[in-house]
């Protein structure tokens, strides 16, 4: 599909790479608040990308991105349990 250009895919990849790099940089002893801030920043970047390219994240891609964010969170000890609306603390800020 035409929205999956190398440039667009690289932009998403860069957001996830930055998320992981920032999470590693803040260390294992970082407070939960700092850990969540790193994920909030990644979500804000994904929201901005979605604003620029609204057709980039279709239903399946949205589900995959959320699952990946929650998997990364779980790997660093962040509880990503879903609330009654089916949103986790990691994905609650998404606008896509």
mmCIF file of the C-alpha atoms, coordinates in Angstrom:
data_MODEL
# 
_entry.id   MODEL 
# 
loop_
_atom_site.group_PDB 
_atom_site.id 
_atom_site.type_symbol 
_atom_site.label_atom_id 
_atom_site.label_alt_id 
_atom_site.label_comp_id 
_atom_site.label_asym_id 
_atom_site.label_entity_id 
_atom_site.label_seq_id 
_atom_site.pdbx_PDB_ins_code 
_atom_site.Cartn_x 
_atom_site.Cartn_y 
_atom_site.Cartn_z 
_atom_site.occupancy 
_atom_site.B_iso_or_equiv 
_atom_site.pdbx_formal_charge 
_atom_site.auth_seq_id 
_atom_site.auth_comp_id 
_atom_site.auth_asym_id 
_atom_site.auth_atom_id 
_atom_site.pdbx_PDB_model_num 
ATOM 1  C CA . UNK A 1 1  ? 0.000   0.000  0.000  1.00 0.00 ? 1  UNK A CA 1 
ATOM 2  C CA . UNK A 1 2  ? 1.282   3.407  -0.913 1.00 0.00 ? 2  UNK A CA 1 
ATOM 3  C CA . UNK A 1 3  ? 1.412   4.801  2.655  1.00 0.00 ? 3  UNK A CA 1 
ATOM 4  C CA . UNK A 1 4  ? 4.079   2.235  3.591  1.00 0.00 ? 4  UNK A CA 1 
ATOM 5  C CA . UNK A 1 5  ? 6.943   4.038  1.960  1.00 0.00 ? 5  UNK A CA 1 
ATOM 6  C CA . UNK A 1 6  ? 10.465  3.510  3.221  1.00 0.00 ? 6  UNK A CA 1 
ATOM 7  C CA . UNK A 1 7  ? 10.328  7.006  4.725  1.00 0.00 ? 7  UNK A CA 1 
ATOM 8  C CA . UNK A 1 8  ? 7.094   6.346  6.647  1.00 0.00 ? 8  UNK A CA 1 
ATOM 9  C CA . UNK A 1 9  ? 8.215   2.949  7.892  1.00 0.00 ? 9  UNK A CA 1 
ATOM 10 C CA . UNK A 1 10 ? 11.551  4.422  8.975  1.00 0.00 ? 10 UNK A CA 1 
ATOM 11 C CA . UNK A 1 11 ? 9.713   7.116  10.944 1.00 0.00 ? 11 UNK A CA 1 
ATOM 12 C CA . UNK A 1 12 ? 7.798   4.490  12.942 1.00 0.00 ? 12 UNK A CA 1 
ATOM 13 C CA . UNK A 1 13 ? 10.965  2.432  13.414 1.00 0.00 ? 13 UNK A CA 1 
ATOM 14 C CA . UNK A 1 14 ? 12.793  5.521  14.672 1.00 0.00 ? 14 UNK A CA 1 
ATOM 15 C CA . UNK A 1 15 ? 10.094  6.189  17.285 1.00 0.00 ? 15 UNK A CA 1 
ATOM 16 C CA . UNK A 1 16 ? 10.376  2.650  18.633 1.00 0.00 ? 16 UNK A CA 1 
ATOM 17 C CA . UNK A 1 17 ? 14.179  2.737  18.577 1.00 0.00 ? 17 UNK A CA 1 
ATOM 18 C CA . UNK A 1 18 ? 14.164  6.029  20.491 1.00 0.00 ? 18 UNK A CA 1 
ATOM 19 C CA . UNK A 1 19 ? 11.689  4.579  22.987 1.00 0.00 ? 19 UNK A CA 1 
ATOM 20 C CA . UNK A 1 20 ? 13.937  1.615  23.686 1.00 0.00 ? 20 UNK A CA 1 
ATOM 21 C CA . UNK A 1 21 ? 17.080  3.763  23.811 1.00 0.00 ? 21 UNK A CA 1 
ATOM 22 C CA . UNK A 1 22 ? 15.487  6.239  26.233 1.00 0.00 ? 22 UNK A CA 1 
ATOM 23 C CA . UNK A 1 23 ? 14.141  3.437  28.398 1.00 0.00 ? 23 UNK A CA 1 
ATOM 24 C CA . UNK A 1 24 ? 17.597  1.864  28.631 1.00 0.00 ? 24 UNK A CA 1 
ATOM 25 C CA . UNK A 1 25 ? 19.163  5.258  29.351 1.00 0.00 ? 25 UNK A CA 1 
ATOM 26 C CA . UNK A 1 26 ? 16.897  5.939  32.334 1.00 0.00 ? 26 UNK A CA 1 
ATOM 27 C CA . UNK A 1 27 ? 17.996  2.647  33.904 1.00 0.00 ? 27 UNK A CA 1 
ATOM 28 C CA . UNK A 1 28 ? 16.398  -0.114 35.889 1.00 0.00 ? 28 UNK A CA 1 
ATOM 29 C CA . UNK A 1 29 ? 16.065  1.992  39.034 1.00 0.00 ? 29 UNK A CA 1 
ATOM 30 C CA . UNK A 1 30 ? 14.024  4.738  37.346 1.00 0.00 ? 30 UNK A CA 1 
ATOM 31 C CA . UNK A 1 31 ? 10.740  5.587  39.004 1.00 0.00 ? 31 UNK A CA 1 
ATOM 32 C CA . UNK A 1 32 ? 7.541   4.328  37.475 1.00 0.00 ? 32 UNK A CA 1 
ATOM 33 C CA . UNK A 1 33 ? 6.678   7.923  36.614 1.00 0.00 ? 33 UNK A CA 1 
ATOM 34 C CA . UNK A 1 34 ? 9.849   8.298  34.540 1.00 0.00 ? 34 UNK A CA 1 
ATOM 35 C CA . UNK A 1 35 ? 9.245   4.955  32.874 1.00 0.00 ? 35 UNK A CA 1 
ATOM 36 C CA . UNK A 1 36 ? 5.744   6.026  31.860 1.00 0.00 ? 36 UNK A CA 1 
ATOM 37 C CA . UNK A 1 37 ? 7.021   9.385  30.624 1.00 0.00 ? 37 UNK A CA 1 
ATOM 38 C CA . UNK A 1 38 ? 9.223   7.616  28.076 1.00 0.00 ? 38 UNK A CA 1 
ATOM 39 C CA . UNK A 1 39 ? 6.197   5.733  26.745 1.00 0.00 ? 39 UNK A CA 1 
ATOM 40 C CA . UNK A 1 40 ? 4.059   8.885  26.774 1.00 0.00 ? 40 UNK A CA 1 
ATOM 41 C CA . UNK A 1 41 ? 6.680   10.631 24.639 1.00 0.00 ? 41 UNK A CA 1 
ATOM 42 C CA . UNK A 1 42 ? 6.676   7.765  22.140 1.00 0.00 ? 42 UNK A CA 1 
ATOM 43 C CA . UNK A 1 43 ? 2.874   7.880  21.988 1.00 0.00 ? 43 UNK A CA 1 
ATOM 44 C CA . UNK A 1 44 ? 2.965   11.637 21.361 1.00 0.00 ? 44 UNK A CA 1 
ATOM 45 C CA . UNK A 1 45 ? 5.367   11.064 18.463 1.00 0.00 ? 45 UNK A CA 1 
ATOM 46 C CA . UNK A 1 46 ? 3.121   8.355  17.022 1.00 0.00 ? 46 UNK A CA 1 
ATOM 47 C CA . UNK A 1 47 ? 0.143   10.717 17.375 1.00 0.00 ? 47 UNK A CA 1 
ATOM 48 C CA . UNK A 1 48 ? 2.039   13.440 15.515 1.00 0.00 ? 48 UNK A CA 1 
ATOM 49 C CA . UNK A 1 49 ? 2.979   11.016 12.761 1.00 0.00 ? 49 UNK A CA 1 
ATOM 50 C CA . UNK A 1 50 ? -0.668  9.978  12.494 1.00 0.00 ? 50 UNK A CA 1 
ATOM 51 C CA . UNK A 1 51 ? -1.702  13.629 12.181 1.00 0.00 ? 51 UNK A CA 1 
ATOM 52 C CA . UNK A 1 52 ? 0.730   14.079 9.282  1.00 0.00 ? 52 UNK A CA 1 
ATOM 53 C CA . UNK A 1 53 ? -0.184  10.780 7.577  1.00 0.00 ? 53 UNK A CA 1 
ATOM 54 C CA . UNK A 1 54 ? -3.723  9.839  8.720  1.00 0.00 ? 54 UNK A CA 1 
ATOM 55 C CA . UNK A 1 55 ? -3.918  6.730  6.557  1.00 0.00 ? 55 UNK A CA 1 
ATOM 56 C CA . UNK A 1 56 ? -0.689  5.248  7.937  1.00 0.00 ? 56 UNK A CA 1 
ATOM 57 C CA . UNK A 1 57 ? -2.198  3.331  10.856 1.00 0.00 ? 57 UNK A CA 1 
ATOM 58 C CA . UNK A 1 58 ? -5.061  1.102  9.789  1.00 0.00 ? 58 UNK A CA 1 
ATOM 59 C CA . UNK A 1 59 ? -6.897  -1.217 12.193 1.00 0.00 ? 59 UNK A CA 1 
ATOM 60 C CA . UNK A 1 60 ? -4.464  -4.118 12.072 1.00 0.00 ? 60 UNK A CA 1 
ATOM 61 C CA . UNK A 1 61 ? -1.449  -1.821 12.327 1.00 0.00 ? 61 UNK A CA 1 
ATOM 62 C CA . UNK A 1 62 ? -2.999  -0.034 15.309 1.00 0.00 ? 62 UNK A CA 1 
ATOM 63 C CA . UNK A 1 63 ? -3.455  -3.323 17.125 1.00 0.00 ? 63 UNK A CA 1 
ATOM 64 C CA . UNK A 1 64 ? 0.098   -4.402 16.290 1.00 0.00 ? 64 UNK A CA 1 
ATOM 65 C CA . UNK A 1 65 ? 1.609   -1.102 17.437 1.00 0.00 ? 65 UNK A CA 1 
ATOM 66 C CA . UNK A 1 66 ? -0.306  -1.233 20.726 1.00 0.00 ? 66 UNK A CA 1 
ATOM 67 C CA . UNK A 1 67 ? 0.741   -4.838 21.301 1.00 0.00 ? 67 UNK A CA 1 
ATOM 68 C CA . UNK A 1 68 ? 4.366   -3.945 20.610 1.00 0.00 ? 68 UNK A CA 1 
ATOM 69 C CA . UNK A 1 69 ? 4.279   -0.997 23.026 1.00 0.00 ? 69 UNK A CA 1 
ATOM 70 C CA . UNK A 1 70 ? 2.706   -3.190 25.707 1.00 0.00 ? 70 UNK A CA 1 
ATOM 71 C CA . UNK A 1 71 ? 5.296   -5.909 25.079 1.00 0.00 ? 71 UNK A CA 1 
ATOM 72 C CA . UNK A 1 72 ? 8.136   -3.420 25.481 1.00 0.00 ? 72 UNK A CA 1 
ATOM 73 C CA . UNK A 1 73 ? 6.525   -2.139 28.687 1.00 0.00 ? 73 UNK A CA 1 
ATOM 74 C CA . UNK A 1 74 ? 6.165   -5.640 30.088 1.00 0.00 ? 74 UNK A CA 1 
ATOM 75 C CA . UNK A 1 75 ? 9.804   -6.412 29.279 1.00 0.00 ? 75 UNK A CA 1 
ATOM 76 C CA . UNK A 1 76 ? 10.903  -3.567 31.552 1.00 0.00 ? 76 UNK A CA 1 
ATOM 77 C CA . UNK A 1 77 ? 8.515   -4.404 34.369 1.00 0.00 ? 77 UNK A CA 1 
ATOM 78 C CA . UNK A 1 78 ? 5.690   -1.972 33.621 1.00 0.00 ? 78 UNK A CA 1 
ATOM 79 C CA . UNK A 1 79 ? 2.199   -3.292 34.243 1.00 0.00 ? 79 UNK A CA 1 
ATOM 80 C CA . UNK A 1 80 ? 0.209   -2.706 31.047 1.00 0.00 ? 80 UNK A CA 1 
ATOM 81 C CA . UNK A 1 81 ? -3.073  -4.209 32.260 1.00 0.00 ? 81 UNK A CA 1 
ATOM 82 C CA . UNK A 1 82 ? -6.095  -3.008 30.351 1.00 0.00 ? 82 UNK A CA 1 
ATOM 83 C CA . UNK A 1 83 ? -8.868  -0.957 31.913 1.00 0.00 ? 83 UNK A CA 1 
ATOM 84 C CA . UNK A 1 84 ? -12.597 -1.503 31.400 1.00 0.00 ? 84 UNK A CA 1 
ATOM 85 C CA . UNK A 1 85 ? -12.383 0.264  28.011 1.00 0.00 ? 85 UNK A CA 1 
ATOM 86 C CA . UNK A 1 86 ? -9.661  -2.127 26.821 1.00 0.00 ? 86 UNK A CA 1 
ATOM 87 C CA . UNK A 1 87 ? -6.887  0.477  26.988 1.00 0.00 ? 87 UNK A CA 1 
ATOM 88 C CA . UNK A 1 88 ? -3.660  0.009  28.882 1.00 0.00 ? 88 UNK A CA 1 
ATOM 89 C CA . UNK A 1 89 ? -1.802  2.816  30.625 1.00 0.00 ? 89 UNK A CA 1 
ATOM 90 C CA . UNK A 1 90 ? 0.737   2.542  27.803 1.00 0.00 ? 90 UNK A CA 1 
ATOM 91 C CA . UNK A 1 91 ? -1.756  3.132  24.972 1.00 0.00 ? 91 UNK A CA 1 
ATOM 92 C CA . UNK A 1 92 ? -4.340  5.342  26.644 1.00 0.00 ? 92 UNK A CA 1 
ATOM 93 C CA . UNK A 1 93 ? -2.939  8.537  25.059 1.00 0.00 ? 93 UNK A CA 1 
ATOM 94 C CA . UNK A 1 94 ? -3.238  7.349  21.478 1.00 0.00 ? 94 UNK A CA 1 
ATOM 95 C CA . UNK A 1 95 ? -5.245  9.397  19.010 1.00 0.00 ? 95 UNK A CA 1 
ATOM 96 C CA . UNK A 1 96 ? -5.254  6.867  16.182 1.00 0.00 ? 96 UNK A CA 1 
# 
